[in-house]
Structure formats: C-alpha cells, structure tokens
C-alpha cells in the first residue's frame, strides 16, 4: 500500500496511518503579529465563552490577525481614557514634580479603573 494517495474527486492527499488513510489537512499559514495583554485576554474569553468563533478563526488562519487587531483597538481605547481621566482630574506633570506620592497614587487609581473598563469591553467573561 502506498504511504500517500491523491483523490482526484476532492483534490485531497491522504496519508496511510495504520490500516486507514487520513486526509492531509493543514491550517493556512498566518502572518505573525504581536499580541499583547488585551489580545491574550480576548483569546481566553473566546476559548471559554465563544468556542465556535474561536475555532472558526483558528481553522481559517485568521485568529492571530484578529487578536492583534483587538489588541490594538483595546490599547488605543486604554490610552485615550487614561488621557481623558488625567485631564479631568487635573493630574499634571506639575503635580508629578511637586508631590510625587499623590501623583503616583492618582495614576494607579486611574490605571486600575481604566483596566476594568477596557477589560469589560473586550473580554467580558
């Protein structure tokens, strides 16, 4: 028996494994893009709560680019809200220079609040 055979009716190659021929299927190659914290959180959300969408993206080879896009959107939202909140609360470089402890405490509070907002938006699970 041949190790590999080609079926002209469906255009697939088959590999002999034991006594059976299994189709040689591969996931399409995907362009490598960096996926940071927001993309990783969204991946966990998809795996746990939206497994059909996760599997469809994975099998189509679009998961990494999808997560990189989500990561970029979340980071832009995060930066935008941080900037808006620091302006509305009067957190400035002058405050940083005069009273560092108050500045650090205020920035940490803002950062944690914004993390929760963005997390609920992009990975609600």
Secondary structure per residue as TSV (DSSP state, phi and psi in degrees):
chain	resnum	aa	ss	phi	psi
A	1	X	-	360.0	140.5
A	2	X	-	-73.3	146.2
A	3	X	S	-68.8	-39.7
A	4	X	E	-127.0	140.0
A	5	X	E	-133.3	155.5
A	6	X	E	-115.8	128.8
A	7	X	E	-100.0	110.6
A	8	X	T	-70.4	-21.7
A	9	X	T	-70.7	-31.8
A	10	X	T	-119.9	-5.4
A	11	X	T	75.7	22.5
A	12	X	E	-109.3	146.8
A	13	X	E	-90.1	146.8
A	14	X	E	-125.9	142.7
A	15	X	E	-113.8	136.9
A	16	X	E	-79.1	120.9
A	17	X	E	-128.3	109.6
A	18	X	T	68.7	-121.9
A	19	X	T	-101.3	2.0
A	20	X	E	-122.7	151.0
A	21	X	E	-97.5	126.1
A	22	X	E	-113.5	142.6
A	23	X	E	-65.7	142.9
A	24	X	-	-87.8	92.5
A	25	X	-	-109.4	140.4
A	26	X	-	-135.6	154.7
A	27	X	-	-81.3	137.8
A	28	X	-	-57.0	144.5
A	29	X	-	-64.9	141.1
A	30	X	-	-121.8	141.6
A	31	X	-	-67.7	131.2
A	32	X	-	-75.1	124.3
A	33	X	-	-132.2	144.0
A	34	X	-	-69.3	136.0
A	35	X	-	-123.0	114.2
A	36	X	-	-93.7	-156.1
A	37	X	H	-59.3	-42.0
A	38	X	H	-69.1	-39.3
A	39	X	H	-65.7	-38.8
A	40	X	H	-66.2	-40.7
A	41	X	H	-64.2	-41.1
A	42	X	H	-66.8	-35.9
A	43	X	H	-60.8	-45.6
A	44	X	H	-61.6	-40.4
A	45	X	H	-61.0	-47.8
A	46	X	H	-61.0	-44.5
A	47	X	H	-61.2	-39.6
A	48	X	H	-83.2	-43.3
A	49	X	H	-110.6	-19.8
A	50	X	-	-131.7	56.5
A	51	X	H	-63.0	-32.2
A	52	X	H	-64.8	-45.5
A	53	X	H	-64.7	-42.2
A	54	X	H	-57.9	-48.6
A	55	X	H	-66.3	-38.1
A	56	X	H	-63.8	-44.2
A	57	X	H	-65.9	-40.7
A	58	X	H	-64.4	-46.7
A	59	X	H	-72.6	-24.9
A	60	X	H	-84.9	-9.4
A	61	X	T	81.1	18.9
A	62	X	-	-110.0	2.9
A	63	X	H	-62.4	-47.4
A	64	X	H	-64.1	-43.5
A	65	X	H	-68.1	-36.2
A	66	X	H	-61.8	-46.6
A	67	X	H	-67.4	-35.7
A	68	X	H	-65.4	-38.5
A	69	X	H	-66.2	-44.9
A	70	X	H	-60.3	-43.1
A	71	X	H	-60.8	-43.8
A	72	X	H	-65.3	-44.3
A	73	X	H	-61.7	-44.5
A	74	X	H	-64.7	-41.2
A	75	X	H	-65.3	-40.0
A	76	X	H	-63.6	-43.0
A	77	X	H	-63.2	-43.8
A	78	X	H	-57.8	-50.2
A	79	X	H	-62.9	-40.5
A	80	X	H	-64.4	-46.2
A	81	X	H	-67.5	-38.9
A	82	X	H	-57.8	-47.4
A	83	X	H	-62.5	-43.9
A	84	X	H	-63.9	-42.5
A	85	X	H	-70.3	-37.8
A	86	X	H	-65.9	-38.2
A	87	X	H	-66.8	-43.7
A	88	X	H	-69.0	-28.3
A	89	X	T	-95.5	0.2
A	90	X	T	71.7	30.0
A	91	X	-	-85.3	110.7
A	92	X	-	-126.0	172.8
A	93	X	H	-66.6	-27.8
A	94	X	H	-64.5	-43.3
A	95	X	H	-62.5	-39.6
A	96	X	H	-61.0	-40.7
A	97	X	H	-73.3	-34.0
A	98	X	H	-89.6	-40.1
A	99	X	-	-139.9	86.8
A	100	X	H	-63.5	-37.9
A	101	X	H	-65.0	-41.4
A	102	X	H	-65.6	-41.6
A	103	X	H	-62.6	-46.5
A	104	X	H	-63.2	-44.9
A	105	X	H	-61.4	-43.7
A	106	X	H	-64.7	-43.9
A	107	X	H	-65.4	-38.5
A	108	X	H	-63.8	-41.2
A	109	X	H	-63.5	-45.5
A	110	X	H	-62.0	-46.0
A	111	X	H	-59.6	-45.5
A	112	X	H	-65.7	-40.5
A	113	X	H	-62.5	-44.9
A	114	X	H	-67.8	-37.0
A	115	X	H	-58.4	-43.4
A	116	X	H	-64.3	-41.6
A	117	X	H	-62.3	-49.4
A	118	X	H	-68.0	-37.8
A	119	X	H	-61.7	-43.7
A	120	X	H	-65.5	-30.4
A	121	X	H	-73.9	-41.0
A	122	X	H	-108.2	-16.6
A	123	X	-	-148.0	69.4
A	124	X	-	-67.9	-11.3
A	125	X	-	-68.1	360.0
